[in-house]
Amino acid sequence: MTEEIKIEEVHSVFKHNKKNYILFSIKNYPYNYLYFTNDDYTIRALLYGENLSVPISSSLKKSTTSCIECNIGSLIKGGVSLDGGNIVESHLTLDKSNRILKGLGKFLINKREILKLF
């Protein structure tokens, strides 16, 4: 039986440089998760790392920041990403990432439209 993923808190939902972002945490997991996608869903990722809230907030305050995920690259422990039709898994399986996104969709009823599974 697969474990149900339960979202603990959504820390922020924001748009930056034509990408939609959701920063959240999962119950009983020590990491923050960052989901993002561009407007046409051709690029999307679910990344995780420790204490991502502060560096993301700092990046958003800088007018020169063009890529949030680039600025937190060294803090990322793993994730799943889709770019150019290729899916890359790093310390997170495709199955688990989709289960996380399904859990997030249940939690974020009014923002579900920006979520898309891999």
N, C-alpha and C positions, 0 to 999 in steps of 0.2 A: 504494500500500500504506500502510495506517495504521500509525503508530508504536506499538509496544507500550510500555505504561507500566509501569515497574518501581519498586516501592516500595523506598526505601532504609532507612527506619526508622519504626517507630510509636513516637512519643514518649510518648503517654498515651492511655488509654481510660478514660472516666469518665462518670458520670451526675450531672446537676445540674438541679434544678427540673423533673423529669419529662422531661428530654431526655438522649439518649445522644450522647456526643461522642467523636471520634477525631481526635487531632492527629498528623500524620505528615509525612514528607518523601519526595520522589521523586528517584530517581537523575538526576543531571545537570540539576536544576532548582534555582534559588537560593532558593525560597520554602518556607514551611511551609504545609500544607493542613489545614483544619479541616472535618470532616464532622460534621453533627449532624442528628438527627431526634427528633421527639417520639414517644411510645409508640405512637401509632396511625398514624404515617408521613404525617399530613396536612400537616406542616411538615417540610421538610428542606432542607439547603443544603450546598454544597461551596464553601468560601471559601479564598482564598489571600492571603498577605502575608508580609512579612519579619519574622523573629524573633518569632513569635507565642507561643513557649513561656513567656517571662518574664511578659508581661502576663496571659496566661491563668492562670498559676500564682498571680500576685498577686491576681487577681479571685477565684479559688477560696478564698483565705485570708480574704477579707472576708465576714463573715456577712450583710452587706447586699446582696451581689451577687445579683440575680435573673436577669440575662441576660448570659451570657458574651460572646456575639457583639456585644451592644450596647457592652460595655466595650472591645472591640478595633476598633470601627467605623472609626476613623481610620487604622488600620494595614492595612485590607483593600485589596488591589489589584484584586480581581475575584472572580468566582464565579458560581455558578448556584444559584438558590433556587426553591423551590416553596412557596407559601402561598396557601390559599384556592383551589386549582385553577389558579392562574396561575404560569407559569414565567418567571423573569427571568434573562437572561444578561447578564453584565457582564465583558468582557475574558476570557471563557471560554465556549467553545461547549458546547452540550448534548452533542454527540458526544464531545468530549474529556473532559468531566466523567464521562460514563458509562464511558469507557475507563479513567479514573483509578480509579473505584469498582470496576471489574472487577479491575484490578490489585491494589487493596487487598483485595478479597475473596480473591484467591489467596494473599496474604501473611498475612491474618488468619484462618486456618482456623477457630479456635474462637470467633470473634466475628462471623462472617459474618451471623448472624441480625439484627444491627442495621443492616446495609447494605441499601439499596434504591435501584435506579437511578431516574433521573428520567423 
